[in-house]
Amino acid sequence: MDQARTPQRPSGAQRRILAPLALAQFICSFAGSNMNVMINDISEDLDTTVQGVQTAITIFLLVMAALMIPGGKLTDIHGRKRCLLAGLVIYGIGALLSAAAPGLGVLILGNSILEGIGTALLIPPVYILTTLIFTDLTSRARAFGVIMALGGIGAAAGPLIGGLITSWLSWRAAFVFQALVIVVIIVLSRSLEDPLPPDPARRFDTTGAVLSATGLVLVVMGILAADDNVWLMIGLLVLGALVLFWFFRSVRAKERAGREPLLSTSLFRSRTSNLGLVTQNVQWLLLMGSSFTIAAYLQVVRGYDAIQTGVIFTAATLGLLVSSLGAQRLAERRPQRTLIMTGFVVTIAGIVVLIAMAGGSPNPWALTPGLLLIGLGLGVMLTPSVNVVQSSFPEERQGEISGLSRSVSNLGSSLGTAVAGTILVAGLTSGAYAAAMITLAVIGLAGLAAAVLLPRQPPLGTAPASAPDPTTRHTP
C-alpha cells in the first residue's frame, strides 16, 4: 500500500529530526516578538526612540518576508541541510553582533539584516524536510503541529522570556540566549539527512529575487511612512505594486521562454492553496500586530517594565500551548477548514475583549481573558493552514511552495507590526491603542472570510490520501 495513504507513527529517527526543526522555528518566532518588551530599555540604552525600535523589529520581519522565496529556491540548488546550517550560522553571528551593538545602526545590521537573512535561509528547509520526511497526512499534521506549536509559543512567549532576561540581566543577554539556542540546534542537526539530493545545475533567478524583494520592501515601507507623510506612503505603495507587477511579468516571460523563474505561476492555480496562504498571512499579522500593540501600550502609556509586560503575555502563551498540543488530535476529528474558521472566530473575539476590558479597567490583568482567547484561537488554526498549503503540492514543488508559504507568513508578521505600530506610534494614547486593535479585528474578518471559502474536506484521520489539490496544475 502507498506509504502516503497509511498513517504511521513517527519513528525514533523522525522524532530526532523533528527536534532541531521545531526548535529552529521557535527561535525565529521568538526573535520576532521578544524585542517588543525591550522597547524602553533599548531606546534608552541606544539613545533612540520607540519608533526607532519599531523600525528595527519591522525590518527584521520584512527581510525574512522579502528573502524567503529566494531562500526556498536555494534549497533546491544547494540542498536543504546545507541551507539550514548556513542560515543558522548567519543568524548566530547576527545575534552576537546585536548583543554588542553600540547604537541603533549596528542593532539593525545584526538583528534586522543578518538574523533576517539567516531566518530566510533556515526556515524553508524546516518545512520542506518536514513534508518530505512525514509522508502521510496524519503524521505530517502531527509534525507540523509540533513545529507550529513551538513557533507560536516562541512568538507568544517571546515577551515573557525576553522580559525576564531583560529584567534579570540585560536586553543584550536576550540575544546571547538566541545565539546559545542556535548552537544547540546546530548540534542536534548533525544527524539530519536530506531526502532529496541538491541540483546545482538549476539556475537561480537573480532578477526575480531582486524584484520580488524590492517590491515587498517598498510596500511595507509605505505602510511605515503613513504617520509621517501620506504622499510618501502612497508613492511607496504604488511603486511597490509596480515593482511586484514587473516581477510577475518577468516570471511569465521566463516561463514562456522555457526558463525556470524564481516562482512558478502554477503555484497560484490551486484555489485551496491560495486561500490557505491568505489565512496564514492574516494569522501571523494578528499575532505580531497584537503583540507589538499591547506591549508598546503597556510600556509607553502605562509605564510597565519588561518583566511586568512579559508576565501579562503569559495568558496568550498558555492558550496557544494548550490549543497547539491538541491540534493534531483535533485535526483527526474535525476538518481543517472548520479548525481554521473556529480559530479566527476565537481570535477576533479575543481582540474584541481586549478592546473592551483594557479600555474600561486600569488593572493590567483585565487583558488576560482577551490574550488567552487570542492564544487559543491562533493555536487551533496555525497548523491546519500550513498543512493545507504544503499538502497541495507534490515533493518536487516543496522548495517553491515552502518559500512562498513562509514569505507570506512573514509578510503578515511585518505588516502586523507595521500597521498596528504605525497607528499606535502616531499617537501613544488609549484611543490609538483601540484604533490599532480595531484595525486588526477587521483584518481578522478578512481571514475568516478566506477560511469560509476553503473547500470542505474530511478530518485527517479519515482522509483517503495525501493527494495534491485537484485544482492544482503542474508545469512539466
RODREN-705617 format. One record per residue (C-alpha): residue number from 1; residue in one letter; x, y, z. Coordinates in Angstrom, 3 decimals. Example, Ala and Ser with C-alpha at 12.3 -4.5 7.8 and 13.67 -1.06 7.14 Angstrom:
2
    i  aa        xx        yy        zz
    1   A    12.300    -4.500     7.800
    2   S    13.670    -1.060     7.140
REM end
This chain:
476
    i  aa        xx        yy        zz
    1   M     0.000     0.000     0.000
    2   D     1.209     3.529    -0.756
    3   Q     3.047     4.982     2.196
    4   A     1.270     8.295     1.736
    5   R    -2.033     6.547     2.311
    6   T    -1.165     4.721     5.510
    7   P    -0.923     6.743     8.739
    8   Q     2.319     5.885    10.522
    9   R     3.651     6.628    13.974
   10   P     6.841     8.708    13.760
   11   S     9.969     6.613    14.262
   12   G    12.725     7.488    16.720
   13   A    14.790     8.859    13.846
   14   Q    11.904    11.082    12.726
   15   R    11.472    12.427    16.245
   16   R    15.175    13.222    16.480
   17   I    14.934    15.077    13.181
   18   L    11.840    16.957    14.323
   19   A    13.566    18.353    17.438
   20   P    16.023    20.721    15.683
   21   L    13.423    21.699    13.059
   22   A    10.855    22.674    15.692
   23   L    13.481    24.454    17.782
   24   A    14.581    26.427    14.712
   25   Q    11.022    27.673    14.190
   26   F    10.802    28.522    17.903
   27   I    13.884    30.744    17.970
   28   C    12.940    32.581    14.765
   29   S     9.441    33.317    16.074
   30   F    10.919    34.288    19.452
   31   A    13.213    36.780    17.727
   32   G    10.230    38.422    16.052
   33   S     8.430    39.215    19.324
   34   N    10.872    39.307    22.240
   35   M    12.051    42.825    21.418
   36   N     8.520    44.116    21.997
   37   V     9.118    44.189    25.772
   38   M    12.553    45.798    25.410
   39   I    11.278    48.941    23.730
   40   N    12.031    51.286    26.639
   41   D    15.314    49.579    27.629
   42   I    16.738    49.549    24.110
   43   S    15.613    53.084    23.279
   44   E    17.215    54.436    26.459
   45   D    20.419    52.409    26.173
   46   L    20.973    53.166    22.489
   47   D    19.656    56.738    22.704
   48   T    16.903    56.176    20.159
   49   T    13.093    56.349    20.083
   50   V    10.176    53.924    20.271
   51   Q     9.741    54.381    16.530
   52   G    13.410    53.516    16.007
   53   V    12.969    50.201    17.840
   54   Q     9.756    49.544    15.900
   55   T    11.695    50.110    12.684
   56   A    14.316    47.539    13.727
   57   I    11.603    44.982    14.543
   58   T     9.770    45.600    11.285
   59   I    12.928    45.443     9.154
   60   F    13.765    42.044    10.688
   61   L    10.338    40.702     9.785
   62   L    10.486    42.348     6.375
   63   V    13.903    40.923     5.469
   64   M    12.545    37.473     6.299
   65   A     9.495    38.003     4.117
   66   A    11.442    39.507     1.214
   67   L    14.099    36.772     1.105
   68   M    12.020    33.704     1.994
   69   I    11.090    32.921    -1.638
   70   P    14.728    33.105    -2.841
   71   G    15.696    31.106     0.270
   72   G    13.250    28.367    -0.645
   73   K    14.633    28.235    -4.184
   74   L    18.215    27.951    -2.955
   75   T    17.330    24.762    -1.078
   76   D    16.687    23.009    -4.394
   77   I    20.052    24.135    -5.769
   78   H    22.343    23.734    -2.747
   79   G    20.422    21.260    -0.592
   80   R    18.107    21.644     2.367
   81   K    20.569    20.723     5.128
   82   R    23.299    22.984     3.743
   83   C    20.923    25.966     3.612
   84   L    19.666    25.171     7.106
   85   L    23.182    25.150     8.572
   86   A    24.235    28.278     6.633
   87   G    21.171    30.102     7.919
   88   L    21.878    29.036    11.499
   89   V    25.468    30.318    11.328
   90   I    24.461    33.686     9.834
   91   Y    21.672    34.020    12.397
   92   G    24.069    33.265    15.269
   93   I    26.560    35.885    14.078
   94   G    23.743    38.431    13.859
   95   A    22.581    37.626    17.398
   96   L    26.072    38.126    18.843
   97   L    26.508    41.382    16.896
   98   S    23.158    42.608    18.250
   99   A    24.222    41.775    21.808
  100   A    27.264    44.037    21.419
  101   A    25.502    46.819    19.452
  102   P    26.669    50.336    20.472
  103   G    23.844    52.017    18.566
  104   L    20.652    51.503    16.572
  105   G    22.527    51.107    13.282
  106   V    24.547    48.112    14.468
  107   L    21.439    46.616    16.085
  108   I    19.631    46.844    12.739
  109   L    22.623    45.241    10.988
  110   G    22.814    42.348    13.440
  111   N    19.176    41.757    14.345
  112   S    17.249    43.071    11.358
  113   I    19.614    42.203     8.497
  114   L    21.789    39.226     9.487
  115   E    19.202    37.461    11.631
  116   G    16.617    38.154     8.920
  117   I    18.853    36.665     6.206
  118   G    19.663    33.689     8.407
  119   T    15.994    33.039     9.051
  120   A    15.152    33.248     5.337
  121   L    17.751    30.547     4.676
  122   L    16.898    28.195     7.531
  123   I    13.094    28.286     7.695
  124   P    12.224    26.914     4.199
  125   P    14.274    23.742     4.865
  126   V    12.314    23.226     8.091
  127   Y     9.029    22.937     6.191
  128   I    10.441    21.125     3.160
  129   L    12.129    18.459     5.280
  130   T     9.010    18.001     7.388
  131   T     6.886    17.472     4.283
  132   L     9.370    15.049     2.727
  133   I    10.065    13.007     5.854
  134   F     6.495    12.733     7.155
  135   T     4.740    11.322     4.109
  136   D     1.165    10.652     5.279
  137   L    -1.293    13.382     6.208
  138   T    -1.788    12.326     9.835
  139   S     1.893    12.100    10.793
  140   R     2.607    15.248     8.781
  141   A    -0.128    17.088    10.673
  142   R     1.393    15.846    13.926
  143   A     4.843    17.064    12.891
  144   F     3.556    20.442    11.702
  145   G     1.583    20.644    14.946
  146   V     4.813    20.398    16.943
  147   I     6.631    22.892    14.715
  148   M     3.802    25.426    14.648
  149   A     3.230    24.974    18.391
  150   L     6.838    25.887    19.124
  151   G     6.678    28.687    16.553
  152   G     3.527    30.120    18.087
  153   I     4.865    29.677    21.604
  154   G     8.098    31.383    20.575
  155   A     6.116    34.373    19.328
  156   A     3.707    34.411    22.289
  157   A     6.313    33.629    24.987
  158   G     8.891    35.956    23.447
  159   P     7.675    38.902    25.545
  160   L     7.767    36.829    28.765
  161   I    11.178    35.232    28.181
  162   G    12.595    38.477    26.832
  163   G    11.122    40.378    29.777
  164   L    12.641    38.007    32.336
  165   I    16.082    38.096    30.714
  166   T    15.965    41.890    30.329
  167   S    14.901    42.461    33.955
  168   W    17.336    39.975    35.495
  169   L    20.313    40.686    33.241
  170   S    20.032    42.993    30.236
  171   W    18.285    43.223    26.882
  172   R    21.640    42.274    25.383
  173   A    21.535    38.914    27.191
  174   A    18.381    38.039    25.221
  175   F    20.479    37.998    22.036
  176   V    23.139    35.868    23.729
  177   F    20.311    33.461    24.611
  178   Q    19.373    33.276    20.926
  179   A    22.981    32.503    19.958
  180   L    23.137    29.695    22.531
  181   V    19.933    28.139    21.186
  182   I    21.403    28.308    17.665
  183   V    24.420    26.310    18.874
  184   V    22.081    23.659    20.310
  185   I    20.185    23.429    17.003
  186   I    23.424    23.003    15.027
  187   V    24.467    20.145    17.326
  188   L    21.059    18.462    17.026
  189   S    21.151    18.829    13.221
  190   R    24.285    16.705    12.788
  191   S    22.297    13.506    12.193
  192   L    19.831    15.173     9.833
  193   E    19.794    13.746     6.309
  194   D    18.397    15.388     3.178
  195   P    15.851    13.053     1.491
  196   L    16.431    14.655    -1.918
  197   P    19.818    15.429    -3.480
  198   P    20.613    19.046    -4.410
  199   D    20.589    20.049    -8.073
  200   P    23.448    22.532    -8.674
  201   A    22.620    22.575   -12.383
  202   R    19.419    24.516   -11.760
  203   R    19.745    28.241   -12.430
  204   F    18.859    30.848    -9.836
  205   D    16.626    33.707   -10.995
  206   T    18.618    36.659    -9.630
  207   T    16.454    39.251   -11.393
  208   G    13.292    37.739    -9.951
  209   A    14.822    37.636    -6.454
  210   V    15.757    41.333    -6.615
  211   L    12.368    42.403    -7.993
  212   S    10.304    40.384    -5.502
  213   A    12.363    41.554    -2.519
  214   T    12.311    45.191    -3.658
  215   G     8.556    45.167    -4.212
  216   L     7.808    43.721    -0.772
  217   V    10.201    46.155     0.931
  218   L     8.584    49.154    -0.763
  219   V     5.068    48.061     0.236
  220   V     5.924    47.686     3.930
  221   M     7.981    50.903     3.904
  222   G     4.911    52.645     2.534
  223   I     2.851    51.459     5.491
  224   L     5.566    52.582     7.919
  225   A     5.577    56.049     6.312
  226   A     1.846    56.540     6.962
  227   D     2.352    58.500    10.188
  228   D     4.975    60.834     8.644
  229   N     3.827    61.691     5.147
  230   V     0.676    60.500     3.406
  231   W     2.024    61.281    -0.051
  232   L     5.228    59.385     0.644
  233   M     3.120    56.439     1.804
  234   I     1.047    56.489    -1.398
  235   G     4.152    56.839    -3.554
  236   L     5.932    53.890    -1.922
  237   L     2.839    51.688    -2.100
  238   V     2.279    52.466    -5.776
  239   L     5.965    51.953    -6.573
  240   G     5.972    48.662    -4.663
  241   A     2.896    47.466    -6.547
  242   L     4.528    48.381    -9.882
  243   V     7.727    46.507    -8.992
  244   L     5.732    43.419    -7.968
  245   F     3.789    43.654   -11.243
  246   W     7.142    43.831   -13.061
  247   F     8.247    40.747   -11.133
  248   F     5.223    38.721   -12.247
  249   R     5.648    39.905   -15.844
  250   S     9.268    38.738   -15.651
  251   V     8.139    35.351   -14.308
  252   R     5.650    34.887   -17.142
  253   A     8.254    35.866   -19.726
  254   K    10.747    33.307   -18.385
  255   E     8.090    30.586   -18.357
  256   R     7.144    31.309   -21.976
  257   A    10.833    31.157   -22.943
  258   G    11.204    27.747   -21.269
  259   R    13.470    29.061   -18.479
  260   E    12.962    28.433   -14.740
  261   P    11.735    31.526   -12.861
  262   L    12.127    32.239    -9.154
  263   L     8.481    31.394    -8.568
  264   S     6.259    29.462   -10.931
  265   T     2.842    30.971   -11.631
  266   S     1.389    27.444   -11.412
  267   L     1.722    27.751    -7.608
  268   F    -1.198    30.170    -7.728
  269   R    -3.532    27.881    -9.688
  270   S    -4.620    25.966    -6.604
  271   R    -7.668    27.626    -5.061
  272   T    -7.168    25.714    -1.820
  273   S    -3.515    26.735    -1.517
  274   N    -4.291    30.385    -2.338
  275   L    -6.933    30.574     0.382
  276   G    -4.598    28.799     2.796
  277   L    -1.896    31.372     2.085
  278   V    -4.335    34.187     2.879
  279   T    -5.221    32.603     6.217
  280   Q    -1.516    32.150     7.044
  281   N    -0.791    35.794     6.283
  282   V    -3.642    37.060     8.443
  283   Q    -2.847    34.702    11.329
  284   W     0.691    35.979    11.726
  285   L    -0.437    39.543    11.115
  286   L    -2.843    39.224    14.058
  287   L    -0.271    37.564    16.305
  288   M     2.581    40.011    15.714
  289   G     0.340    43.067    15.359
  290   S    -1.475    42.480    18.646
  291   S     1.789    41.559    20.408
  292   F     3.510    44.794    19.379
  293   T     0.466    46.969    20.044
  294   I    -0.205    45.637    23.539
  295   A     3.486    45.598    24.523
  296   A     4.058    49.173    23.338
  297   Y     0.865    50.391    25.029
  298   L     1.715    48.789    28.371
  299   Q     5.268    50.116    28.419
  300   V     4.888    53.573    26.911
  301   V     1.383    54.558    28.052
  302   R     1.098    52.663    31.336
  303   G     4.781    52.661    32.216
  304   Y     5.209    48.910    32.859
  305   D     8.683    47.414    32.800
  306   A     9.779    44.478    30.640
  307   I     9.026    41.732    33.146
  308   Q     5.561    43.103    34.025
  309   T     4.715    43.266    30.328
  310   G     6.057    39.781    29.699
  311   V     4.083    38.258    32.581
  312   I     0.837    39.670    31.203
  313   F     1.547    37.882    27.912
  314   T     1.653    34.546    29.756
  315   A    -2.079    34.165    29.123
  316   A    -1.552    34.161    25.334
  317   T     1.333    31.708    25.660
  318   L    -0.757    29.374    27.810
  319   G    -3.703    29.498    25.405
  320   L    -1.510    28.845    22.398
  321   L     0.282    25.982    24.145
  322   V    -2.967    24.267    25.144
  323   S    -4.588    24.503    21.716
  324   S    -1.392    23.638    19.819
  325   L    -0.813    20.494    21.850
  326   G    -4.297    19.343    20.902
  327   A    -4.033    20.450    17.259
  328   Q    -3.155    17.021    15.867
  329   R    -5.970    15.294    17.769
  330   L    -8.414    17.974    16.651
  331   A    -7.245    17.539    13.045
  332   E    -8.183    13.851    13.216
  333   R   -11.708    14.697    14.371
  334   R   -12.546    17.937    12.600
  335   P   -11.957    19.180     9.018
  336   Q    -9.094    21.625     8.644
  337   R   -11.493    24.235     7.264
  338   T   -13.567    24.014    10.469
  339   L   -10.486    24.422    12.661
  340   I    -9.258    27.469    10.741
  341   M   -12.705    29.102    10.880
  342   T   -13.007    28.390    14.603
  343   G    -9.552    29.804    15.218
  344   F   -10.402    33.087    13.532
  345   V   -13.688    33.426    15.420
  346   V   -11.981    32.846    18.785
  347   T    -9.067    35.167    17.936
  348   I   -11.345    38.001    16.821
  349   A   -13.403    37.530    19.985
  350   G   -10.181    37.874    21.988
  351   I    -9.328    41.152    20.256
  352   V   -12.807    42.494    20.980
  353   V   -12.443    41.518    24.651
  354   L    -9.048    43.248    24.782
  355   I   -10.535    46.468    23.457
  356   A   -13.460    46.362    25.888
  357   M   -11.605    45.282    29.026
  358   A    -8.420    47.294    28.613
  359   G   -10.328    50.472    27.838
  360   G   -12.581    50.104    30.864
  361   S   -10.166    48.950    33.568
  362   P    -6.757    50.207    34.747
  363   N    -5.964    46.698    36.036
  364   P    -3.399    45.069    33.718
  365   W    -4.917    41.648    34.386
  366   A    -8.017    42.846    32.531
  367   L    -6.015    41.932    29.414
  368   T    -5.760    38.275    30.432
  369   P    -9.105    36.961    29.050
  370   G    -8.518    38.551    25.650
  371   L    -4.929    37.352    25.392
  372   L    -5.999    33.840    26.393
  373   L    -8.606    33.781    23.631
  374   I    -6.091    35.030    21.060
  375   G    -3.651    32.297    22.071
  376   L    -6.326    29.599    21.910
  377   G    -7.583    30.769    18.521
  378   L    -4.165    31.017    16.896
  379   G    -3.061    27.661    18.269
  380   V    -6.086    25.962    16.738
  381   M    -5.572    27.278    13.207
  382   L    -1.812    27.708    12.629
  383   T    -1.152    24.034    11.888
  384   P    -4.182    23.381     9.601
  385   S    -3.323    26.387     7.443
  386   V     0.249    25.201     6.894
  387   N    -0.852    21.638     6.171
  388   V    -3.486    22.828     3.669
  389   V    -0.834    24.673     1.663
  390   Q     2.067    22.211     1.881
  391   S    -0.112    19.176     1.086
  392   S    -1.472    20.799    -2.076
  393   F     1.773    20.137    -3.948
  394   P     3.994    17.101    -4.684
  395   E     7.550    16.600    -3.436
  396   E     9.277    18.330    -6.346
  397   R     7.353    21.565    -5.657
  398   Q     8.101    21.743    -1.922
  399   G    11.056    24.108    -2.297
  400   E     8.944    26.663    -4.132
  401   I     5.781    26.384    -2.027
  402   S     7.690    26.365     1.268
  403   G     9.484    29.564     0.315
  404   L     6.224    31.171    -0.807
  405   S     4.348    29.953     2.275
  406   R     6.941    31.262     4.721
  407   S     7.268    34.519     2.795
  408   V     3.516    35.094     3.006
  409   S     3.508    34.305     6.734
  410   N     6.460    36.571     7.487
  411   L     4.990    39.302     5.322
  412   G     1.941    39.034     7.569
  413   S     4.186    39.420    10.629
  414   S     5.884    42.521     9.211
  415   L     2.571    44.014     8.064
  416   G     1.066    43.374    11.503
  417   T     3.886    45.228    13.233
  418   A     3.880    47.983    10.607
  419   V     0.111    48.571    10.511
  420   A    -0.570    48.333    14.247
  421   G     2.707    50.007    15.181
  422   T     2.179    52.922    12.809
  423   I    -1.263    53.637    14.242
  424   L    -0.032    53.315    17.812
  425   V     3.207    55.278    17.468
  426   A     1.341    58.071    15.674
  427   G    -0.421    58.796    18.976
  428   L     0.580    56.754    22.024
  429   T    -2.785    57.001    23.785
  430   S    -5.642    54.715    24.765
  431   G    -7.518    55.880    21.666
  432   A    -4.635    54.912    19.373
  433   Y    -4.436    51.527    21.093
  434   A    -8.149    50.927    20.444
  435   A    -7.804    52.066    16.816
  436   A    -4.917    49.653    16.216
  437   M    -6.807    46.723    17.764
  438   I    -9.985    47.515    15.808
  439   T    -7.929    47.530    12.606
  440   L    -6.570    44.087    13.495
  441   A   -10.095    42.789    14.166
  442   V   -11.275    43.979    10.746
  443   I    -8.321    42.274     9.060
  444   G    -9.186    39.154    11.073
  445   L   -12.632    39.161     9.490
  446   A   -10.961    39.054     6.061
  447   G    -9.036    35.970     7.178
  448   L   -12.256    34.382     8.389
  449   A   -13.865    35.034     5.004
  450   A   -10.963    33.242     3.275
  451   A   -11.367    30.292     5.671
  452   V   -15.079    30.051     4.885
  453   L   -14.235    29.736     1.172
  454   L   -11.897    26.780     1.723
  455   P   -13.306    23.516     0.303
  456   R   -14.894    21.066     2.698
  457   Q   -12.578    18.146     3.436
  458   P   -12.798    15.193     5.837
  459   P   -10.720    15.134     9.059
  460   L    -7.135    13.972     8.525
  461   G    -7.791    10.687    10.268
  462   T   -10.312     9.754     7.568
  463   A    -8.671    11.361     4.520
  464   P    -8.263     8.806     1.749
  465   A    -4.905    10.009     0.529
  466   S    -2.224    12.674     0.668
  467   A    -3.054    13.867    -2.801
  468   P    -2.345    17.261    -4.306
  469   D    -5.222    19.659    -4.568
  470   P    -7.270    18.699    -7.656
  471   T    -7.367    22.312    -8.798
  472   T    -3.582    22.491    -8.970
  473   R    -1.974    22.315   -12.409
  474   H     1.697    21.463   -12.556
  475   T     4.083    22.576   -15.220
  476   P     6.313    19.915   -16.759
REM end
